[in-house]
């Protein structure tokens, strides 16, 4: 299971033709007591939950990204004057140290790489 702590996210848009990755966007999230809270430099705020799926042996995350009015994500999605909320669900193989998942964010395929940075300060 994902440990409580501070994580760095690298989020890259995947170009379909050759499966090349565009330059990454970065975000920082904190996992604590089954909840997720974080943000990225482009204005998105992440809230959600994490756990494990005992049937598949995978770590799971369910995140809502709230994008402020006019905010733009690394995918090129722009929220517009009212802002936007986007749901993202991902699963990561627990056996692999470098956790990566391919997901769609607002219709754009991206690769998310998760890196443990350290424990949550008390």
C-alpha positions as CSV (number, residue, x, y, z in Angstrom):
1,X,0.0,0.0,0.0
2,X,1.1,3.6,-0.6
3,X,2.8,4.9,2.5
4,X,1.7,8.1,4.2
5,X,4.0,10.9,3.1
6,X,4.9,13.6,0.6
7,X,5.0,12.6,-3.1
8,X,6.2,14.2,-6.2
9,X,4.2,13.7,-9.4
10,X,5.5,14.0,-12.9
11,X,2.7,14.3,-15.4
12,X,3.4,14.0,-19.1
13,X,1.1,14.2,-22.0
14,X,1.5,11.1,-24.3
15,X,1.6,11.8,-28.0
16,X,-0.4,9.1,-29.7
17,X,1.5,8.5,-33.0
18,X,4.9,7.4,-31.6
19,X,4.0,7.2,-27.9
20,X,6.5,10.0,-27.2
21,X,6.1,12.0,-24.0
22,X,5.9,15.8,-24.0
23,X,7.8,17.7,-21.3
24,X,6.5,17.0,-17.8
25,X,4.5,19.1,-15.4
26,X,5.2,18.6,-11.7
27,X,2.9,18.5,-8.7
28,X,3.3,17.8,-5.0
29,X,0.8,15.7,-3.0
30,X,0.5,14.6,0.6
31,X,-1.1,11.2,1.5
32,X,-2.3,10.9,5.0
33,X,-5.0,8.8,6.7
34,X,-6.4,7.6,3.4
35,X,-6.7,11.1,2.0
36,X,-4.8,13.0,-0.7
37,X,-4.2,16.8,-0.9
38,X,-1.9,18.6,-3.3
39,X,-1.3,21.1,-6.0
40,X,0.6,21.9,-9.1
41,X,2.2,25.1,-10.4
42,X,-0.4,25.4,-13.1
43,X,-3.2,26.1,-10.6
44,X,-4.7,22.7,-10.1
45,X,-5.6,21.5,-6.6
46,X,-5.8,17.7,-5.9
47,X,-8.1,16.2,-3.4
48,X,-9.0,12.5,-3.1
49,X,-8.6,9.1,-1.4
50,X,-6.1,6.3,-1.7
51,X,-6.2,2.6,-0.8
52,X,-5.5,-0.8,-2.1
53,X,-7.5,-3.3,-4.3
54,X,-6.9,-6.7,-2.6
55,X,-8.3,-8.5,-5.7
56,X,-5.7,-7.0,-8.1
57,X,-2.9,-6.3,-5.7
58,X,-2.7,-2.7,-6.8
59,X,-2.6,0.6,-5.0
60,X,-5.5,2.8,-6.1
61,X,-6.1,6.6,-6.1
62,X,-9.3,8.6,-6.8
63,X,-8.5,12.2,-7.3
64,X,-10.5,15.3,-8.1
65,X,-8.5,18.1,-9.8
66,X,-10.0,21.5,-9.2
67,X,-8.7,24.0,-11.8
68,X,-9.2,27.7,-11.1
69,X,-10.8,30.1,-13.7
70,X,-8.5,30.4,-16.6
71,X,-6.1,27.7,-15.2
72,X,-4.4,25.5,-17.7
73,X,-3.2,21.9,-17.1
74,X,-0.1,20.3,-18.6
75,X,-2.4,18.5,-21.0
76,X,-3.4,21.8,-22.6
77,X,-6.8,21.8,-21.0
78,X,-8.0,25.3,-20.1
79,X,-10.7,25.7,-17.5
80,X,-12.4,28.8,-18.8
81,X,-14.0,31.6,-16.8
82,X,-15.8,29.3,-14.4
83,X,-13.0,26.9,-13.5
84,X,-13.4,23.1,-13.7
85,X,-13.3,19.9,-11.8
86,X,-11.9,16.7,-13.3
87,X,-12.1,13.2,-11.8
88,X,-9.0,10.9,-12.2
89,X,-8.8,7.3,-11.1
90,X,-5.5,5.4,-11.3
91,X,-4.0,2.1,-10.2
92,X,-0.4,1.3,-9.5
93,X,1.4,-2.0,-9.2
94,X,2.7,-2.3,-5.7
95,X,5.6,-4.6,-6.7
96,X,7.2,-1.9,-8.8
97,X,9.2,0.8,-6.9
98,X,8.9,3.4,-9.7
99,X,5.1,3.7,-9.8
100,X,3.6,4.8,-13.1
101,X,0.1,4.8,-14.5
102,X,-1.4,5.9,-17.8
103,X,-4.7,7.8,-17.4
104,X,-6.9,10.2,-19.3
105,X,-7.3,13.8,-18.0
106,X,-10.0,15.7,-19.8
107,X,-9.7,13.4,-22.7
108,X,-5.9,13.6,-23.1
109,X,-3.8,10.5,-22.4
110,X,-1.0,11.2,-19.8
111,X,1.5,9.2,-17.9
112,X,1.8,9.9,-14.2
113,X,5.0,8.9,-12.3
114,X,4.8,8.9,-8.5
115,X,7.9,9.3,-6.3
116,X,8.0,9.1,-2.5
117,X,9.9,12.2,-1.2
118,X,9.6,11.7,2.6
119,X,7.3,11.3,5.6
120,X,4.8,13.9,6.6
121,X,6.2,16.3,9.3
122,X,4.5,16.1,12.6
